[in-house]
Amino acid sequence: MTAPADGRGDLGRRAAARRSELGLSRAEVAQRAGFAEEYLAHLEEHPGVVPGTATLLRLAGALRTSVPALLGGEQDLPPGLGQAAAHPELVELTEQECRERLGRHGVGRIALYTEHGPAVLPVNYTVVDGSVVYRTAHGSTPGQAVGQEVAFEVDHVDEAMSRGWSVLVVGRALQVGAPEEEVRRLAREARSEPWAGGERELWVRVQPERVTGRRIDIP
């Protein structure tokens, strides 16, 4: 079958991304779903392919997600629509656990004060030397963080397992300027271009003063 015209999503790309998120190989997912590895490769590498309902259910189960999520039906909705577990446990993360969840790069949210009041905005970030670093445009709202004490937050929600975590970094935001070699180093360290595109020449470093986090466990 080919993808329908109703824009239900890119199954192959979403399946591959979810598999990577879980740290699973194609062979592992194929075994869980009862597929041949070659068939899973075909699904991932041909974005227009949408298999039958039974196959989608098996794939979603193997990837611990839902069929609507695989088809992109939830792409414009906030995370956390699933039901809470029967007996969830809220656990404080150690600083080391928080830093591990920050990883090396991703998309997080910067919270700051602007001339129009408080704001929270998504930014592509990189962790360099223990600090959260992002680049933005001069005159942009995220750029107004420079010189302020700000909060940076990143989180993850596992809808299928009713689990999740969040990490909060609080510190002062500083502009990265001289020496020029430092700017070039950050450009090399960055793992992705800003998703918003355009010129992003202002580098902002959030030097952590407090790093805290929590996770929801299921006993």
matplotlib code that plots the C-alpha trace (Angstrom):
import matplotlib.pyplot as plt

x = [0.0, 1.1, 0.6, -2.9, -3.4, -4.7, -1.2, -1.1, 2.6, 6.0, 5.9, 9.4, 11.1, 9.1, 9.7, 13.5, 13.5, 11.6, 13.9, 17.0, 15.3, 15.0, 18.5, 17.4, 18.8, 16.7, 17.3, 15.9, 12.8, 12.2, 12.4, 10.0, 7.5, 7.9, 9.2, 12.1, 14.8, 14.7, 11.0, 11.7, 14.5, 12.1, 9.5, 12.2, 13.8, 10.6, 8.7, 5.6, 4.8, 2.0, 1.3, -1.9, -3.4, -2.1, 1.4, 1.1, -0.1, 2.9, 5.4, 3.9, 4.0, 7.7, 8.5, 6.4, 4.4, 1.0, -0.2, -1.4, 2.1, 3.8, 1.5, 2.0, -1.5, -0.3, 2.3, 0.4, -0.6, 1.3, 2.9, 1.3, -2.1, -1.8, -3.2, -1.2, -0.1, -1.9, 0.8, 3.4, 6.4, 8.1, 11.8, 14.4, 17.4, 21.0, 23.0, 24.9, 21.6, 20.4, 23.5, 23.3, 19.7, 20.8, 23.1, 25.2, 22.5, 18.8, 15.8, 15.0, 13.2, 14.8, 12.8, 13.6, 12.2, 11.6, 10.4, 6.9, 7.1, 8.2, 8.7, 9.5, 10.9, 12.3, 16.0, 18.4, 21.1, 24.5, 26.2, 29.8, 32.1, 29.1, 27.3, 24.1, 24.9, 22.5, 22.8, 20.2, 19.8, 20.9, 17.7, 15.7, 13.8, 16.2, 19.0, 17.5, 18.6, 22.2, 23.0, 20.0, 19.5, 17.5, 16.1, 16.6, 14.4, 14.4, 12.1, 10.9, 7.5, 7.1, 3.4, 3.3, 4.8, 3.3, 6.8, 8.8, 11.5, 12.5, 15.7, 16.0, 19.2, 19.3, 22.2, 23.3, 23.2, 26.4, 27.2, 30.1, 32.3, 36.1, 38.2, 37.0, 38.4, 35.8, 33.0, 34.6, 34.8, 31.2, 30.3, 32.3, 30.7, 27.1, 25.4, 22.6, 21.7, 18.9, 15.6, 14.2, 16.8, 18.1, 21.2, 22.0, 25.3, 24.8, 26.0, 24.6, 26.0, 24.0, 26.5, 24.7, 24.3, 21.7, 20.8, 17.8, 15.5, 12.7, 11.5, 8.2, 8.8, 6.4, 6.8]
y = [0.0, 3.6, 6.4, 7.9, 11.5, 12.6, 13.3, 10.6, 10.7, 9.2, 5.8, 4.7, 7.8, 7.7, 4.0, 4.5, 7.5, 5.6, 2.6, 4.8, 6.5, 3.0, 2.0, -1.0, -2.5, -3.5, -7.1, -6.6, -4.8, -7.2, -10.1, -8.4, -7.7, -11.1, -9.6, -10.4, -7.8, -7.1, -6.2, -3.7, -2.2, -1.8, 0.0, 2.3, 3.2, 3.7, 6.5, 6.1, 2.5, 2.0, -1.7, -3.2, -2.8, -6.0, -5.2, -1.7, -3.1, -5.5, -2.7, -0.3, -3.0, -3.8, -0.1, 0.5, 3.2, 3.6, 3.3, 7.0, 8.0, 6.0, 7.5, 11.0, 11.5, 13.0, 15.3, 18.5, 17.5, 18.0, 14.9, 13.3, 12.5, 8.9, 7.6, 7.8, 4.4, 2.9, 3.5, 5.9, 6.9, 10.3, 10.0, 12.8, 12.4, 12.9, 15.6, 12.9, 11.3, 14.8, 15.4, 12.0, 12.8, 16.2, 14.2, 16.0, 17.8, 18.0, 20.4, 22.0, 25.1, 28.4, 30.4, 34.1, 37.5, 39.8, 43.3, 41.9, 39.6, 36.0, 33.7, 30.0, 29.1, 26.0, 26.0, 23.5, 23.1, 21.5, 20.6, 21.8, 21.6, 21.0, 24.1, 24.3, 26.3, 27.4, 29.8, 32.3, 35.5, 38.9, 40.7, 37.5, 36.7, 33.8, 36.3, 38.5, 35.8, 37.2, 38.7, 37.1, 34.2, 31.8, 28.3, 25.7, 22.6, 19.3, 16.4, 13.1, 11.4, 7.7, 7.6, 3.8, 3.0, 6.0, 7.1, 10.2, 12.5, 16.2, 18.1, 21.7, 23.8, 27.2, 29.6, 32.8, 33.2, 34.7, 35.7, 33.7, 36.0, 36.4, 34.6, 33.8, 30.3, 29.6, 30.4, 28.2, 25.4, 25.7, 25.6, 22.3, 20.9, 21.6, 18.4, 20.0, 23.2, 25.3, 23.8, 27.3, 28.0, 31.5, 33.3, 32.3, 34.0, 34.7, 31.9, 31.9, 29.8, 28.9, 28.2, 25.8, 26.9, 24.3, 21.1, 19.1, 16.6, 14.1, 10.9, 8.9, 5.3, 2.4, -0.1]
z = [0.0, -0.5, 1.9, 1.8, 0.8, 4.2, 5.5, 8.1, 8.3, 7.3, 8.8, 7.8, 9.2, 12.5, 13.0, 12.5, 14.8, 17.5, 17.1, 17.6, 20.6, 22.2, 21.3, 19.3, 16.2, 13.2, 14.0, 17.5, 16.4, 13.6, 16.0, 18.5, 15.7, 14.0, 10.8, 8.5, 9.1, 5.3, 5.6, 8.4, 6.4, 3.5, 5.7, 7.1, 3.8, 1.7, 3.5, 1.3, 2.4, 4.8, 5.6, 6.9, 10.3, 11.7, 10.7, 12.1, 15.4, 15.6, 14.7, 17.3, 20.0, 19.2, 19.4, 22.5, 20.9, 19.2, 15.6, 15.5, 16.7, 14.0, 11.3, 12.5, 13.7, 17.0, 15.5, 16.2, 19.7, 23.0, 24.6, 27.6, 26.1, 27.4, 30.6, 33.9, 35.3, 38.2, 40.8, 39.5, 41.6, 41.3, 41.8, 42.2, 39.8, 40.9, 39.1, 37.2, 36.0, 35.0, 33.0, 31.3, 30.2, 28.8, 26.5, 24.0, 22.0, 21.4, 21.6, 24.9, 26.3, 27.5, 30.0, 30.4, 31.0, 28.0, 27.6, 27.2, 30.2, 30.8, 27.8, 27.2, 23.8, 22.2, 21.1, 19.5, 22.1, 22.6, 25.8, 25.8, 28.8, 31.1, 29.9, 27.8, 24.6, 21.8, 18.9, 17.9, 15.9, 17.2, 18.4, 18.8, 21.9, 22.9, 22.5, 25.2, 27.7, 27.7, 31.1, 32.8, 35.2, 33.1, 33.3, 30.6, 30.5, 28.6, 29.0, 27.5, 27.7, 26.9, 26.2, 25.7, 29.1, 31.0, 32.1, 31.6, 33.0, 33.1, 33.8, 34.8, 34.5, 36.2, 35.6, 34.1, 30.3, 28.7, 25.2, 23.7, 21.8, 22.0, 21.4, 17.9, 18.2, 20.9, 18.5, 15.8, 18.4, 19.3, 15.6, 15.3, 18.4, 17.4, 16.3, 14.2, 12.5, 14.2, 12.9, 12.4, 9.8, 8.9, 10.2, 13.8, 14.7, 18.4, 20.7, 24.2, 27.0, 30.1, 32.9, 35.3, 38.9, 39.8, 37.9, 39.1, 37.6, 38.2, 36.6, 36.8, 37.5, 37.3, 40.1]

ax = plt.figure().add_subplot(projection="3d")
ax.plot(x, y, z, "-o")
ax.set_aspect("equal")
plt.show()
